[in-house]
């Protein structure tokens, strides 16, 4: 189950000269919803990048991970008033900020962009493979499916997971092994997402893909350029030949 993370309170306690020692703590909220039961408050304590003690609201006390950390945790756990303050952070700090996040970011959505393309798979097992690429959507939950002449197509379909772009947007790709069975058939990619009032359907154009047209256009341009240069060279050579003066030998 995917969790969202709220990182805060990065506190540098001490930092000496370069090459010295560093101790800091990080407080964070891990949550799946705004419900208190789905929230965990965690505060970790580090020394030179090594976590030695951690408080977790799911555990309700401090836990040590190093020899020093175990002793620190035992000492801190004796202070019941401090433990009460730390446990209260789940509600007073985490839940408060999580509600703000849900209102301002997590409940927002971004409509996906859909692109259909054709590729030739290795091995020659299939004449081609259709790829339905979906970009820049949020939240990540999405459904991508295929239809052939309006009927669901599930044979030969493989899909990637929702891939995070690192900027709150996601992408996914669905592949359909495609061997044309008859002319005139209609193959479509259907995308369903919370940002869409109705499914987004992209029909496959069986004409030559744009990439192939670009290859031919580039090749043709190169051929025309080569012929033009050859013709220019030939004309130049003929003109030079006509302008030569023949000097008779004695």
Number of C-alpha atoms within 10 A of each C-alpha: 3 6 11 13 12 15 13 12 10 12 12 12 11 10 12 9 7 7 7 8 12 16 17 18 17 16 20 20 23 18 21 16 15 17 12 13 12 12 22 21 25 23 19 18 19 18 16 11 11 13 17 21 23 21 22 20 19 13 12 14 20 23 21 18 14 13 10 11 20 17 15 16 19 14 11 15 16 11 10 11 10 13 17 12 11 20 21 14 18 23 17 12 13 25 22 13 15 24 15 12 14 13 11 10 12 15 10 12 16 18 16 22 13 20 15 19 15 22 15 14 13 8 6 8 10 13 12 17 18 22 22 26 20 21 20 19 25 22 20 20 12 19 13 19 20 23 16 14 11 11 11 13 16 12 10 10 16 13 15 11 13 19 13 15 12 7 7 14 18 22 21 21 19 19 22 22 20 19 12 13 7 7 7 9 12 15 23 22 26 18 21 17 21 18 16 13 8 10 15 16 16 16 15 19 13 13 7 9 14 11 12 11 12 11 11 12 12 12 12 12 12 12 12 12 12 12 12 12 12 12 12 11 11 12 12 11 11 10 10 10 10 8 8 8 7 6 6 5 4 3
